[in-house]
Amino acid sequence: MTTTLPLRTRVLSWRVRVRAVVVALIGVVLLGLLMALNMRIGDIQMSLADVISGAIDVNSPAHFVVMELRLPRALTGALVGAALALSGAIIQSIARNPLASPEILGVTTGASVTVVAGVVLTGTANGGTSGLLTSLGIPALALLGGLAGAAIVYGLAWRRGLDGYRLVLVGIGVSAVFTNIKFWLLTVGDVNDTGRAMVWISGSLNSRGWEHVVPTALALAVLVPLALLGTRSLDALRFGDDTVTALGVRVNPARALMILAAVLLAAVATAAAGPIAFVALASPQIALRLARSAHPPLLCSAIIGAVLTTAADLIARTAFSPIELPVGIVTAVLGAPYLIHLIWRSRK
Amino acid sequence: MSATAVAPRLHGIRHRRLTTLLALLAVVLVAIVLSVTIGSKPVPLGDAWHALTAPTGTENDLVIRSLRVPRTVLGVLAGIALGVAGALMQGHTRNPLADPGLLGVTQGAAFAMVSSIILLGVSNLLAYIWFGLAGALVASVAVFALGMVGGRGGPTPVTLALAGTAVSALLAALTSAVVLLDEQAMDVFRFWQAGSISGRNGDVVWQVTPFILVGLVLAMMNAPGLNALSLGEDVARSLGQNIMLTRTIGVAAVTLLSGAAVAACGSLAFIGLIVPHLARPLSGADHRWLLPYSGLIGAGLLLIADVIGRVVAPPGELEVGVVLALMGAPFFVALVRRRKPVRL
C-alpha cells in the first residue's frame, strides 16, 4: 500500500502518503485514550466526569490532583516523547543510519555528564544541598550540558563543510568521553547519590509540573514546523551529498538547520525529563515500519514517540505502586519487544 | 597495466603489510614490558625478569607474579579479543557505529551479573564472570535468532543491528531496574560498568582464555568469507559463498571474544568501536589483515591505557575504561578529522 495523493496549491505542492496519514491518525486517537487513562488512574481513582469537573471547578478537591499533578506530568511525557522521537528521526535521516540517535550528537550524553557531576559532587558525601539542586538547577544543568555537548561534536566534525559520516564518527568519539566520565563520576560518589543520579539518567517524569511543560511546548511549537518544512531537503539529503548538490539543494545550510532543530529538540526534552532511553532511536524505526516508508516519517515518528512515552509513564506510575519506576526503564521494556516484533513481522 | 607490472606491486603491498604487522607487534611488546614494570610500586626490569625466571619469594617477585602478570595477560587477551570482535562486527553489519556489544553481549553480561547478585546472593568475582559469560552468550544467540528470522533468508546487517540494539536496550533497562532496587548490586555494577583489568587473579585469566582462543580461530577462518560479503550479498553468493555459514561463524566469533572480555573486564566495548577505525587506514579493507591489526592495536591501546590509569591519580587508580575513552577518543576524533574516513 503505497498510495500517494498529490496535494497542490498555487505555490506549494505536497505528496500525501495515505498510509502514513492513517498511522498518524490512529496514533493521535491512541494518544488521546492514553492521556485520558493517565488522568483517571493513580492513588485516587477518578471517573472521566470527575476529571473534567475537577479540571473546570477550581474549588473541587480533585482540582489540585488533575491540574497540578497529573495533567502537567502527562503533558510533559507526551511532549518530551514527541520531541525526542522527532529529533531521532531527523538525525537518522541525516546520518542515513538506523542506529543514530541524539546520543550521536552529544546532546543526551553531554546532559548526563553535567547532571551526574552536579548530583555527585554536591551530593550528601560532599555535604552539599542536593535538594535545592534537584528542584532548580538540574534542568538548567542538563540544558547547558546538552547544548555544550552538541556544540563540541558539531565544531569538531566541521571541516570545510559537514560530512554525515564524519559527524557520526566524531559523535561516537565525543559521546564515549562523556559516557565514561559519567561512569567514573558514578564510582566516585556515595552509593545513595549514585542511585539518585541513576534515576535521572534513566529518564524520569516523577513530580514534573507546568514549569517543565511550558518550555517544552514552546520549543516544539517553533521547531516542529521548522522540521516539517525541512522535510524536502531531508528527503534530498538521503541521496548523498554529490547528487543533492547536483539537484540544486544547498547542502550545508539545509543540513545545519535540521541538525540545529534536532539538537534543540533533544536538549529541551532531556532538560525536562532526562535522557529517556530508546524513544529517539525506536520511534522513527517503528514509524517507518508502520507507515511502510523508505525513511523515517517525521510527524508519525513524533506521534509514536508521544504514544510510547505516555503509555510507559502510565505503567511506570501504576504498575508497582507505591514504587514509581523511572519512565525510561519502561519505554525500553515496551519499545524493544515491539520493535523486535516489527522486525520479525517484516520478513518476507 | 601489464601483468608484469602487477606482480611486483602486489609483492610490495604484502611486504608493507608484514612490516606494519611487525611494528604493531613491537608496540605490544613494549606495552607488555611497561605494564609489568610500572605501577604504584615500580619494579626495575632486571627484578621483573628475575621474578619471571627464578622467583625467590621477594616482595617484587610477589607483586610481579601474582598481580602484574595476570593483569597484563588479561589486558593483552581482552585487547586482542575486543579489537578483533569490533572489526568483525563492523564488517558484518557494515556499520561504523557497530561495537562488539551490539549483539547484546555487554548488556547480557551486565544483567546476568546483577541478577545473580540479587537472586542468588553471589558475591565472588569468579562466579560473577561465569554468570556474565552465560548472559553474554544467551543475549547474543537471542539477537542472532531475531536477526535471522527478521532478514530475508539470513540475518541482514540492518536487522542484526536493530535486533541487537533493541535487546540491549531491554536488558539495560532491566539492569537499571535491578540496581535501583538493590544497593549492593548497584555498588558492584557501577565499578564493573567503568571497566577494569585490575584485581583479577590468574584463575580469571584461565577461565576466559579458552573462549578467546576459539573465538580468534573462528575469526581468522571468517576473514575470507567476510571479504566476499563486503562486496554485497549477491556478489558473494555468485562467488560461491555460503552467506548463512559465514554470518554464523562471524557471530559465534564475536560472541566468544567479546563475551569473555566483557565478563572479565567490564564494559570496554568502546575499544572495539575505535580500534577498527584506527586499523583500517593501515590495512585497507582486507579482513585477513584488518583482523590481526585490530587485535594488536587493541592490546597495545588497552595496556597503555591501563598503565596510564595506574600512575595518573596516585595513590588511587583510574579505571582503564575511563582512561581509554579520555585518551582514545580525542585521538580517534583527530584521526577522523585529519583524513577522509575509510568507509565500510
Boltz contact constraints between the chains, C-beta under 6 A:
constraints:
  - contact:
      token1: [A, 98]
      token2: [B, 162]
      max_distance: 6.0
  - contact:
      token1: [A, 99]
      token2: [B, 97]
      max_distance: 6.0
  - contact:
      token1: [A, 99]
      token2: [B, 161]
      max_distance: 6.0
  - contact:
      token1: [A, 156]
      token2: [B, 333]
      max_distance: 6.0
  - contact:
      token1: [A, 159]
      token2: [B, 337]
      max_distance: 6.0
  - contact:
      token1: [A, 166]
      token2: [B, 336]
      max_distance: 6.0
  - contact:
      token1: [A, 169]
      token2: [B, 336]
      max_distance: 6.0
  - contact:
      token1: [A, 169]
      token2: [B, 341]
      max_distance: 6.0
  - contact:
      token1: [A, 170]
      token2: [B, 333]
      max_distance: 6.0
  - contact:
      token1: [A, 170]
      token2: [B, 336]
      max_distance: 6.0
  - contact:
      token1: [A, 173]
      token2: [B, 329]
      max_distance: 6.0
  - contact:
      token1: [A, 173]
      token2: [B, 332]
      max_distance: 6.0
  - contact:
      token1: [A, 173]
      token2: [B, 333]
      max_distance: 6.0
  - contact:
      token1: [A, 176]
      token2: [B, 270]
      max_distance: 6.0
  - contact:
      token1: [A, 176]
      token2: [B, 325]
      max_distance: 6.0
  - contact:
      token1: [A, 176]
      token2: [B, 329]
      max_distance: 6.0
  - contact:
      token1: [A, 177]
      token2: [B, 325]
      max_distance: 6.0
  - contact:
      token1: [A, 177]
      token2: [B, 329]
      max_distance: 6.0
  - contact:
      token1: [A, 180]
      token2: [B, 321]
      max_distance: 6.0
  - contact:
      token1: [A, 180]
      token2: [B, 322]
      max_distance: 6.0
  - contact:
      token1: [A, 180]
      token2: [B, 325]
      max_distance: 6.0
  - contact:
      token1: [A, 183]
      token2: [B, 193]
      max_distance: 6.0
  - contact:
      token1: [A, 183]
      token2: [B, 194]
      max_distance: 6.0
  - contact:
      token1: [A, 184]
      token2: [B, 194]
      max_distance: 6.0
  - contact:
      token1: [A, 184]
      token2: [B, 322]
      max_distance: 6.0
  - contact:
      token1: [A, 186]
      token2: [B, 190]
      max_distance: 6.0
  - contact:
      token1: [A, 187]
      token2: [B, 190]
      max_distance: 6.0
  - contact:
      token1: [A, 187]
      token2: [B, 191]
      max_distance: 6.0
  - contact:
      token1: [A, 187]
      token2: [B, 194]
      max_distance: 6.0
  - contact:
      token1: [A, 191]
      token2: [B, 183]
      max_distance: 6.0
  - contact:
      token1: [A, 191]
      token2: [B, 187]
      max_distance: 6.0
  - contact:
      token1: [A, 194]
      token2: [B, 190]
      max_distance: 6.0
  - contact:
      token1: [A, 202]
      token2: [B, 176]
      max_distance: 6.0
  - contact:
      token1: [A, 278]
      token2: [B, 169]
      max_distance: 6.0
  - contact:
      token1: [A, 329]
      token2: [B, 173]
      max_distance: 6.0
  - contact:
      token1: [A, 329]
      token2: [B, 176]
      max_distance: 6.0
  - contact:
      token1: [A, 329]
      token2: [B, 177]
      max_distance: 6.0
  - contact:
      token1: [A, 332]
      token2: [B, 169]
      max_distance: 6.0
  - contact:
      token1: [A, 332]
      token2: [B, 170]
      max_distance: 6.0
  - contact:
      token1: [A, 332]
      token2: [B, 173]
      max_distance: 6.0
  - contact:
      token1: [A, 333]
      token2: [B, 173]
      max_distance: 6.0
  - contact:
      token1: [A, 336]
      token2: [B, 166]
      max_distance: 6.0
  - contact:
      token1: [A, 336]
      token2: [B, 169]
      max_distance: 6.0
  - contact:
      token1: [A, 336]
      token2: [B, 170]
      max_distance: 6.0
  - contact:
      token1: [A, 339]
      token2: [B, 166]
      max_distance: 6.0
  - contact:
      token1: [A, 340]
      token2: [B, 146]
      max_distance: 6.0
  - contact:
      token1: [A, 340]
      token2: [B, 166]
      max_distance: 6.0
  - contact:
      token1: [A, 343]
      token2: [B, 150]
      max_distance: 6.0
  - contact:
      token1: [A, 343]
      token2: [B, 159]
      max_distance: 6.0
  - contact:
      token1: [A, 343]
      token2: [B, 162]
      max_distance: 6.0
  - contact:
      token1: [A, 343]
      token2: [B, 163]
      max_distance: 6.0
  - contact:
      token1: [A, 344]
      token2: [B, 149]
      max_distance: 6.0
  - contact:
      token1: [A, 344]
      token2: [B, 150]
      max_distance: 6.0
  - contact:
      token1: [A, 347]
      token2: [B, 149]
      max_distance: 6.0
  - contact:
      token1: [A, 347]
      token2: [B, 150]
      max_distance: 6.0
  - contact:
      token1: [A, 348]
      token2: [B, 152]
      max_distance: 6.0
